[in-house]
């Protein structure tokens, strides 16, 4: 069964989210704060497919701190942040820390479930490839992308990627030298029914450049195509 952890300190919102996720077929676990979320995650041996985190939680671990801690534990788990409209910088910070997506409050049940479903599909696809011992590899210049283990290496040196980053790199590697607009990247990685904004693409590109470019401010590999999007140059 699809397993999800919801961390939200406001009980009414948490119960609302959990009820709708259970109706959508998820085995939902609850946490009232960041510390409890990490405890539940560890107690269940990290067996969650997706984690939903409210950014503004009291205590030592707010949503951003939990997001960072979870990414250190796993690059595979899907992470969605719940944010307020005024938390623009927190959204960007969360994406830079490895979150897959964010949902702005107030949100409808259908929007939340659609966003969770999109992240879950990405996680499930990776799990299927692993279980089927999928071994295909794409090589581009000094870089090698292993589609089974979801790893990227440069001259044999591993570069750690999140699920979202991996899918973006797979799209680039499958279309070398082609100018890919933001909308195409968004639909390919986040799905046709994605409700969010295109800037999530730009934040993830910035994060990828920090990982693979020698000079992220003057990228040689992930090149900006002005007025359109990006292209991959090996």
C-alpha positions as CSV (number, residue, x, y, z in Angstrom):
1,X,0.0,0.0,0.0
2,X,1.1,3.6,-0.7
3,X,2.7,4.8,2.5
4,X,2.8,8.5,3.5
5,X,3.7,10.6,6.5
6,X,2.0,13.9,7.3
7,X,3.7,16.3,9.7
8,X,1.5,19.3,10.5
9,X,1.2,21.0,13.9
10,X,-2.4,22.3,13.3
11,X,-4.6,19.4,14.2
12,X,-7.5,20.4,12.0
13,X,-5.4,20.8,8.9
14,X,-3.5,17.5,9.7
15,X,-6.8,15.6,10.0
16,X,-8.1,17.2,6.8
17,X,-5.0,16.1,4.9
18,X,-4.9,12.6,6.4
19,X,-8.6,11.9,5.7
20,X,-8.3,12.9,2.1
21,X,-5.1,10.9,1.5
22,X,-6.7,7.8,3.1
23,X,-9.7,8.3,0.7
24,X,-7.2,8.3,-2.1
25,X,-5.8,5.0,-1.1
26,X,-2.8,6.0,1.0
27,X,-1.7,4.4,4.3
28,X,-1.3,7.7,6.2
29,X,0.7,8.3,9.4
30,X,0.6,11.5,11.4
31,X,3.1,13.7,13.3
32,X,2.3,16.9,15.2
33,X,5.8,18.4,14.9
34,X,9.2,17.9,13.3
35,X,10.7,15.8,16.1
36,X,7.8,13.4,16.1
37,X,8.0,13.2,12.3
38,X,11.6,12.1,12.4
39,X,10.8,9.6,15.2
40,X,8.0,8.1,13.2
41,X,10.1,7.9,10.1
42,X,12.9,6.1,11.9
43,X,10.4,3.8,13.8
44,X,9.0,2.7,10.4
45,X,12.6,2.2,9.1
46,X,12.2,4.9,6.5
47,X,9.6,2.8,4.6
48,X,7.5,5.8,3.5
49,X,7.0,6.7,-0.2
50,X,6.1,10.3,0.4
51,X,6.4,12.8,3.3
52,X,4.2,15.9,3.6
53,X,5.8,18.6,5.8
54,X,4.3,21.9,7.0
55,X,7.1,24.5,6.9
56,X,6.0,26.4,10.0
57,X,6.2,23.8,12.8
58,X,7.3,24.7,16.4
59,X,10.3,23.3,18.1
60,X,13.9,22.5,17.1
61,X,12.8,21.0,13.7
62,X,10.6,23.0,11.5
63,X,9.6,21.7,8.0
64,X,12.9,22.9,6.4
65,X,15.0,21.2,9.1
66,X,13.0,18.0,8.7
67,X,13.3,18.1,5.0
68,X,17.1,18.5,5.2
69,X,17.3,15.6,7.7
70,X,15.2,13.3,5.6
71,X,17.3,14.1,2.5
72,X,20.4,13.1,4.4
73,X,18.7,9.8,5.2
74,X,17.2,9.1,1.8
75,X,17.4,10.4,-1.8
76,X,14.4,8.3,-2.8
77,X,11.6,9.4,-0.5
78,X,9.2,12.0,-2.0
79,X,9.0,15.3,0.0
80,X,6.2,17.9,-0.3
81,X,6.1,21.1,1.7
82,X,3.0,22.9,2.9
83,X,3.6,26.6,2.7
84,X,1.8,29.9,3.1
85,X,1.7,32.5,0.3
86,X,4.0,34.8,2.3
87,X,6.7,32.1,2.6
88,X,8.3,32.6,-0.9
89,X,11.9,32.4,0.3
90,X,11.1,29.3,2.4
91,X,9.7,27.6,-0.8
92,X,12.9,28.2,-2.6
93,X,15.0,27.1,0.4
94,X,13.0,23.9,0.7
95,X,13.5,23.0,-2.9
96,X,17.2,23.7,-2.6
97,X,17.3,21.4,0.4
98,X,15.8,18.6,-1.8
99,X,12.0,18.9,-1.5
100,X,10.2,17.6,-4.6
101,X,7.3,20.1,-4.6
102,X,5.3,22.5,-2.4
103,X,1.6,23.2,-2.0
104,X,0.5,26.6,-1.0
105,X,-2.2,27.0,1.7
106,X,-5.2,27.1,1.4
107,X,-5.4,24.2,-1.0
108,X,-8.2,21.9,-2.2
109,X,-8.3,18.2,-1.5
110,X,-8.1,17.4,-5.2
111,X,-5.0,19.7,-5.7
112,X,-3.2,18.1,-2.7
113,X,-3.9,14.5,-3.8
114,X,-2.9,15.3,-7.4
115,X,0.5,16.6,-6.2
116,X,1.0,13.7,-3.9
117,X,0.1,11.3,-6.7
118,X,2.6,12.9,-9.0
119,X,5.4,12.5,-6.5
120,X,4.4,9.0,-5.6
121,X,4.4,7.9,-9.3
122,X,8.0,9.1,-9.6
123,X,9.0,7.2,-6.5
124,X,7.2,4.0,-7.6
125,X,8.8,4.1,-11.0
126,X,12.3,4.1,-9.4
127,X,11.2,1.2,-7.1
128,X,10.0,-0.8,-10.1
129,X,13.3,-0.3,-12.0
130,X,15.2,-1.4,-8.9
131,X,13.1,-4.5,-8.3
132,X,13.4,-5.5,-12.0
133,X,17.2,-5.1,-11.9
134,X,17.0,-2.4,-14.6
135,X,20.5,-1.9,-15.9
136,X,20.3,0.6,-18.8
137,X,22.9,3.4,-18.7
138,X,23.1,6.6,-20.6
139,X,26.6,8.1,-21.2
140,X,27.1,11.7,-22.2
141,X,30.7,13.0,-22.3
142,X,32.3,12.5,-18.9
143,X,28.9,11.8,-17.3
144,X,27.1,8.4,-16.9
145,X,23.5,8.1,-15.8
146,X,22.5,4.7,-14.4
147,X,18.7,4.2,-14.8
148,X,18.5,1.3,-12.4
149,X,20.4,2.6,-9.4
150,X,19.4,6.2,-10.1
151,X,23.0,7.4,-9.9
152,X,25.0,10.0,-11.8
153,X,28.8,9.8,-12.1
154,X,31.4,12.1,-13.6
155,X,34.6,10.3,-14.6
156,X,33.5,7.6,-12.1
157,X,32.9,10.0,-9.2
158,X,29.3,9.8,-7.9
159,X,27.1,12.9,-7.8
160,X,24.2,12.5,-5.4
161,X,20.8,13.4,-6.9
162,X,17.2,13.6,-5.6
163,X,14.5,11.8,-7.6
164,X,13.5,15.1,-9.3
165,X,17.1,15.9,-10.2
166,X,17.5,12.5,-11.6
167,X,14.5,12.8,-13.8
168,X,15.6,16.2,-15.1
169,X,19.0,14.7,-16.0
170,X,17.4,11.7,-17.7
171,X,15.4,14.1,-19.8
172,X,18.5,16.1,-20.7
173,X,20.5,13.0,-21.5
174,X,17.7,11.7,-23.7
175,X,17.7,15.0,-25.6
176,X,21.3,16.1,-25.9
177,X,21.8,19.6,-27.4
178,X,18.0,20.1,-27.7
179,X,16.5,23.3,-26.3
180,X,13.8,22.1,-23.8
181,X,11.4,24.7,-22.6
182,X,10.3,25.0,-19.0
183,X,6.8,23.8,-19.7
184,X,8.1,20.6,-21.4
185,X,10.4,19.9,-18.4
186,X,7.6,20.6,-16.0
187,X,5.2,18.2,-17.7
188,X,7.9,15.5,-18.2
189,X,9.0,15.5,-14.5
190,X,6.0,16.7,-12.5
191,X,3.3,15.3,-14.8
192,X,0.6,16.7,-17.2
193,X,-1.8,17.5,-14.3
194,X,0.7,19.5,-12.3
195,X,-0.9,22.6,-10.7
196,X,2.2,24.5,-9.7
197,X,4.5,27.1,-11.1
198,X,7.3,26.9,-13.7
199,X,9.8,28.4,-11.3
200,X,10.1,25.1,-9.6
201,X,12.1,24.1,-12.7
202,X,14.5,27.0,-12.3
203,X,15.2,26.2,-8.7
204,X,16.0,22.6,-9.5
205,X,18.2,23.6,-12.4
206,X,20.1,26.0,-10.0
207,X,20.5,23.1,-7.5
208,X,21.8,20.8,-10.3
209,X,24.3,23.3,-11.5
210,X,25.7,23.6,-8.0
211,X,26.3,19.8,-8.1
212,X,27.7,19.3,-11.6
213,X,29.2,22.6,-12.8
214,X,32.7,23.6,-12.0
215,X,31.5,27.2,-12.2
216,X,27.8,27.2,-11.5
217,X,27.5,30.9,-12.3
218,X,28.9,30.2,-15.8
219,X,27.5,26.8,-16.6
220,X,29.0,24.7,-19.5
221,X,26.7,21.8,-19.3
222,X,23.2,23.0,-18.3
223,X,23.0,26.0,-20.6
224,X,20.2,28.6,-20.5
225,X,18.3,29.1,-23.7
226,X,17.0,32.6,-23.1
227,X,13.2,33.1,-23.4
228,X,12.7,29.3,-23.6
229,X,14.4,27.1,-21.1
230,X,17.6,24.9,-21.0
231,X,19.7,22.5,-23.0
232,X,22.3,19.9,-22.1
233,X,25.8,20.1,-23.5
234,X,28.2,17.3,-22.6
